[in-house]
């Protein structure tokens, strides 16, 4: 049985248009381009062991959420395609062969 919360998230992901989600997700994840994207800057700070201030964590959540949305949309699209292909195979195996006459 599917969780109602997950069903709602899946419905929302299904309704989001693929192109704008990818475009806006990539742009927002890379903002600002110069001097370097915030996500990259924060990743380097974490790698170097620098203590992060609350604004740094906010930047990670803000800019990282777009990447998470893109990943969720791609994952959901692949899941829907796999379910559709499985249903198509099941339908074709259930129907009798029309050209098969004895």
Backbone torsions as a table, in degrees:
resi	resn	phi	psi	omega
1	UNK	NA	137.1	-175.2
2	UNK	-87.8	141.5	177.7
3	UNK	-70.0	136.8	-178.4
4	UNK	-63.7	-35.6	177.9
5	UNK	-63.6	-41.2	179.0
6	UNK	-67.8	-36.8	178.2
7	UNK	-61.2	-41.2	179.1
8	UNK	-66.1	-43.8	178.5
9	UNK	-62.0	-43.0	178.1
10	UNK	-62.2	-41.0	178.2
11	UNK	-62.6	-41.8	178.6
12	UNK	-64.5	-45.8	179.1
13	UNK	-62.2	-36.9	179.1
14	UNK	-65.5	-33.1	-177.1
15	UNK	-82.1	-19.5	-179.6
16	UNK	-72.1	132.2	177.6
17	UNK	-70.8	136.3	-172.3
18	UNK	-64.3	-50.0	-176.1
19	UNK	-57.6	-55.7	179.8
20	UNK	-62.0	-33.6	178.3
21	UNK	-62.7	-46.1	179.5
22	UNK	-64.6	-49.0	-177.6
23	UNK	-60.2	-53.5	-178.5
24	UNK	-67.4	-35.4	178.7
25	UNK	-63.0	-45.2	-179.6
26	UNK	-68.3	-44.4	180.0
27	UNK	-61.1	-47.5	-177.0
28	UNK	-67.5	-35.4	178.8
29	UNK	-68.1	-28.0	-177.9
30	UNK	-94.9	-2.7	-178.5
31	UNK	-72.5	148.0	-24.8
32	UNK	-75.6	147.9	-177.1
33	UNK	-67.3	-43.6	-178.2
34	UNK	-111.6	139.5	1.3
35	UNK	-75.6	-29.6	172.3
36	UNK	-160.6	152.1	-179.6
37	UNK	-60.0	144.4	-178.0
38	UNK	-58.6	-41.5	-179.4
39	UNK	-61.0	-42.6	179.1
40	UNK	-65.4	-43.9	179.8
41	UNK	-60.2	-45.0	-178.9
42	UNK	-69.1	-36.1	177.3
43	UNK	-63.0	-40.1	178.4
44	UNK	-68.5	-36.0	177.3
45	UNK	-64.0	-42.8	178.9
46	UNK	-65.2	-42.9	179.8
47	UNK	-60.8	-38.6	-178.6
48	UNK	-81.8	-4.1	177.8
49	UNK	80.2	20.3	179.2
50	UNK	-75.3	136.9	177.3
51	UNK	-71.7	127.9	-176.7
52	UNK	-92.8	137.2	176.1
53	UNK	-80.8	164.2	178.3
54	UNK	-55.7	-35.4	179.0
55	UNK	-65.7	-31.4	177.5
56	UNK	-67.4	-41.3	177.4
57	UNK	-66.1	-37.5	176.4
58	UNK	-61.3	-43.5	177.3
59	UNK	-59.7	-42.8	179.6
60	UNK	-61.3	-46.3	-179.9
61	UNK	-66.5	-44.9	-176.6
62	UNK	-63.8	-51.2	-177.1
63	UNK	-79.9	-28.7	179.2
64	UNK	-76.0	-25.7	-179.0
65	UNK	-62.8	-32.7	178.5
66	UNK	-67.4	-38.1	177.2
67	UNK	-66.5	-39.1	177.6
68	UNK	-63.9	-40.3	178.3
69	UNK	-63.2	-42.9	178.2
70	UNK	-62.1	-45.1	179.5
71	UNK	-62.4	-43.1	179.3
72	UNK	-64.2	-40.5	-179.9
73	UNK	-65.9	-44.1	178.9
74	UNK	-64.1	-44.6	178.9
75	UNK	-60.3	-45.2	-178.8
76	UNK	-65.9	-40.0	178.6
77	UNK	-61.9	-42.6	177.9
78	UNK	-65.1	-38.2	178.8
79	UNK	-64.1	-44.2	179.7
80	UNK	-64.1	-42.5	178.9
81	UNK	-64.0	-39.7	178.9
82	UNK	-66.5	-41.6	177.7
83	UNK	-64.5	-39.6	179.1
84	UNK	-65.6	-42.2	179.2
85	UNK	-66.6	-40.0	178.8
86	UNK	-65.3	-39.8	178.4
87	UNK	-67.0	-36.7	179.0
88	UNK	-66.2	-41.9	178.4
89	UNK	-65.7	-40.9	179.7
90	UNK	-64.1	-41.0	178.7
91	UNK	-65.4	-40.7	-177.5
92	UNK	-71.1	-30.5	179.0
93	UNK	-79.0	-22.3	178.8
94	UNK	-81.5	-26.7	-176.9
95	UNK	-82.5	141.7	179.5
96	UNK	-70.9	151.4	177.3
97	UNK	-72.1	120.0	-177.9
98	UNK	-74.3	-37.1	-177.3
99	UNK	-80.4	-3.8	-176.8
100	UNK	-92.8	96.0	179.2
101	UNK	-120.7	140.6	179.5
102	UNK	-101.8	NA	NA
